[in-house]
Amino acid sequence: MMARPGLRNSHSAQGGMALVVVLLVLIVVLLLATASAQIAMQGEKMARNDRDRRIAFEAAEAALLDAEMDIEAAPDLAVSRSDLFSRFSAFGFPSSPGTCAGGAQNRFLGLCQPAAAGEPAVWNTLDFGDAADGATVAYGHFTGRLFPSGGALSARSPRYIIELLPDRRLGESAEREAFLYRITAVGYGANERTQVALQSIYRKTR
């Protein structure tokens, strides 16, 4: 019995088409798997960045509270300078606008005068990450409190400065000058490059 002409070629063509279809399916599956892996990695990276930012935010909040304690009533009398701060005194603050007291052993460390009108804000000109510049206060320096850092926690202790601001309230005599304080704090995430800056205005009660 003789084979019909072209039968083998027909089988070969069908096999070739099936192979092409299988390869196309494999390529589509590979692309989908790659896209899914990239989405998962991006989601993990975003979650890690968000967690790092929360750590930095909480560190900055802790520094604000430490600065308020520095102003109001530090528990460690051996290092406390709370007696320097008075609502009716500018003692210890620099006289020149836009300057901060420096020096790690200086009792007036981190006390600043706001910048003059039209000049960059003093807190925007300082390098909070450079402890050697002596212009910012490390957490606990004047309160004696410790800040846990390293590992999954903040990479380093947060830092802050305190600026002197005029306190003008209705009903008070303009003859007696009063002051309040602007605190600027910077906290760090587990990655030191992640930083959060927070500010608060604090008025001492006396």
C-alpha positions as CSV (number, residue, x, y, z in Angstrom):
1,M,0.0,0.0,0.0
2,M,1.5,3.3,-1.0
3,A,1.5,6.3,1.4
4,R,-0.3,9.4,0.2
5,P,2.0,12.2,-0.9
6,G,2.4,15.1,1.7
7,L,1.2,13.2,4.8
8,R,4.6,13.3,6.5
9,N,5.0,17.0,5.7
10,S,1.5,17.6,7.3
11,H,2.5,15.8,10.5
12,S,5.8,17.8,10.7
13,A,4.0,21.1,10.2
14,Q,1.6,20.3,13.0
15,G,4.4,19.3,15.3
16,G,6.3,22.5,14.5
17,M,3.2,24.6,15.2
18,A,2.7,22.9,18.5
19,L,6.3,23.6,19.5
20,V,5.9,27.3,18.7
21,V,2.7,27.4,20.7
22,V,4.4,25.7,23.7
23,L,7.3,28.2,23.5
24,L,5.0,31.1,23.4
25,V,3.1,29.9,26.4
26,L,6.4,29.4,28.3
27,I,7.5,32.9,27.4
28,V,4.2,34.3,28.7
29,V,4.5,32.3,31.9
30,L,8.1,33.5,32.4
31,L,7.1,37.2,31.8
32,L,4.2,36.8,34.3
33,A,6.5,35.2,36.9
34,T,9.1,37.9,36.4
35,A,6.5,40.7,36.8
36,S,5.1,39.0,39.9
37,A,8.6,38.8,41.5
38,Q,9.3,42.5,40.7
39,I,5.9,43.5,42.2
40,A,6.7,41.5,45.4
41,M,10.2,43.0,45.7
42,Q,8.8,46.5,45.2
43,G,6.2,45.9,47.9
44,E,8.8,44.6,50.3
45,K,11.0,47.6,49.6
46,M,8.1,50.0,50.2
47,A,7.2,48.2,53.5
48,R,10.8,48.4,54.6
49,N,11.1,52.1,53.7
50,D,7.8,52.8,55.5
51,R,9.0,50.9,58.6
52,D,12.3,52.8,58.5
53,R,10.5,56.1,58.3
54,R,8.3,55.3,61.2
55,I,11.4,54.5,63.3
56,A,12.9,57.9,62.3
57,F,9.6,59.7,63.1
58,E,9.4,58.1,66.6
59,A,13.0,59.0,67.2
60,A,12.3,62.6,66.3
61,E,9.3,62.7,68.6
62,A,11.4,61.3,71.4
63,A,13.9,64.1,70.8
64,L,11.2,66.7,71.0
65,L,10.1,65.3,74.4
66,D,13.7,65.2,75.6
67,A,14.2,68.9,74.6
68,E,11.0,69.8,76.5
69,M,12.4,68.0,79.6
70,D,15.7,69.8,79.0
71,I,13.7,73.1,79.2
72,E,11.2,72.3,82.0
73,A,12.7,69.9,84.5
74,A,15.4,67.4,83.7
75,P,15.5,64.5,86.2
76,D,19.3,64.2,86.3
77,L,20.5,67.2,88.3
78,A,24.1,66.4,87.5
79,V,23.6,67.4,83.9
80,S,20.4,69.4,84.0
81,R,20.3,73.0,82.8
82,S,16.6,73.6,83.2
83,D,17.3,76.6,85.5
84,L,18.6,78.5,82.4
85,F,15.2,78.6,80.8
86,S,12.8,81.3,81.9
87,R,9.8,82.8,80.1
88,F,11.2,86.2,80.9
89,S,14.9,85.7,80.2
90,A,17.0,85.2,77.2
91,F,20.1,84.3,79.2
92,G,22.4,81.8,77.4
93,F,21.1,82.4,73.9
94,P,23.4,84.0,71.3
95,S,22.8,87.7,70.5
96,S,23.5,87.4,66.8
97,P,20.6,86.3,64.6
98,G,20.9,82.9,62.9
99,T,23.6,81.6,65.3
100,C,23.8,78.7,67.8
101,A,25.9,78.1,70.8
102,G,28.4,75.3,70.2
103,G,30.8,73.1,72.1
104,A,30.1,69.7,73.5
105,Q,31.0,70.9,77.0
106,N,29.2,74.2,76.6
107,R,26.2,74.5,78.9
108,F,24.5,76.6,76.2
109,L,25.0,74.0,73.5
110,G,22.1,74.0,70.9
111,L,20.6,77.3,72.0
112,C,20.0,79.4,68.9
113,Q,18.7,82.8,67.8
114,P,16.3,82.7,64.8
115,A,17.7,83.9,61.5
116,A,17.0,87.4,60.4
117,A,14.1,88.1,58.1
118,G,14.8,86.9,54.5
119,E,17.6,84.6,55.7
120,P,17.5,80.8,55.6
121,A,16.1,79.3,58.9
122,V,18.8,78.4,61.3
123,W,17.6,74.8,61.6
124,N,17.9,74.5,57.8
125,T,21.5,75.5,57.8
126,L,22.8,73.0,60.4
127,D,24.0,69.5,59.7
128,F,22.2,67.5,62.3
129,G,24.1,64.4,61.2
130,D,27.5,65.9,62.1
131,A,27.9,65.6,65.8
132,A,31.3,67.1,65.6
133,D,30.0,70.5,64.6
134,G,28.9,71.0,68.2
135,A,25.7,73.0,67.3
136,T,23.1,70.3,68.0
137,V,22.2,68.5,71.2
138,A,22.2,64.7,71.3
139,Y,19.3,63.0,73.0
140,G,19.9,62.7,76.8
141,H,22.9,65.1,76.8
142,F,21.2,67.4,79.3
143,T,18.6,65.0,80.8
144,G,20.7,61.9,81.5
145,R,18.3,59.7,79.6
146,L,19.5,56.9,77.2
147,F,18.2,56.3,73.7
148,P,18.4,52.7,72.4
149,S,19.9,52.5,68.9
150,G,21.5,50.1,66.5
151,G,20.2,46.9,64.8
152,A,16.6,47.2,63.9
153,L,16.3,50.4,65.9
154,S,17.3,53.9,65.0
155,A,20.9,54.0,63.6
156,R,21.9,56.8,66.0
157,S,20.5,59.1,68.7
158,P,18.3,61.9,67.5
159,R,19.4,65.5,67.9
160,Y,17.7,68.8,68.5
161,I,18.2,72.6,68.8
162,I,16.2,75.2,70.7
163,E,15.4,78.6,69.3
164,L,14.3,81.7,71.3
165,L,11.2,83.3,70.0
166,P,9.2,86.4,71.3
167,D,6.0,85.5,73.1
168,R,3.4,88.2,72.5
169,R,0.0,87.5,74.0
170,L,-3.0,89.7,74.2
171,G,-3.6,91.3,77.5
172,E,0.0,91.2,78.7
173,S,2.1,94.2,79.3
174,A,4.4,95.0,76.3
175,E,7.0,96.5,78.8
176,R,8.0,93.0,80.0
177,E,9.5,91.0,77.2
178,A,8.5,87.3,77.2
179,F,9.8,84.3,75.3
180,L,8.9,80.9,74.1
181,Y,11.0,78.2,72.4
182,R,10.9,76.5,69.0
183,I,12.4,73.0,69.1
184,T,13.6,71.3,65.9
185,A,14.5,67.6,66.2
186,V,15.8,65.2,63.7
187,G,15.4,61.4,64.1
188,Y,17.1,58.6,62.1
189,G,15.8,55.2,60.9
190,A,17.6,51.9,61.0
191,N,19.2,53.2,57.8
192,E,20.9,56.4,58.8
193,R,20.0,58.1,55.5
194,T,16.3,57.9,56.5
195,Q,15.7,61.1,58.4
196,V,12.6,62.9,59.8
197,A,12.6,66.4,61.1
198,L,9.9,67.6,63.5
199,Q,9.2,71.0,65.2
200,S,7.2,72.1,68.2
201,I,6.6,75.4,70.0
202,Y,7.1,75.2,73.7
203,R,6.2,77.8,76.4
204,K,7.6,77.4,79.8
205,T,5.1,77.9,82.6
206,R,7.3,80.2,84.6
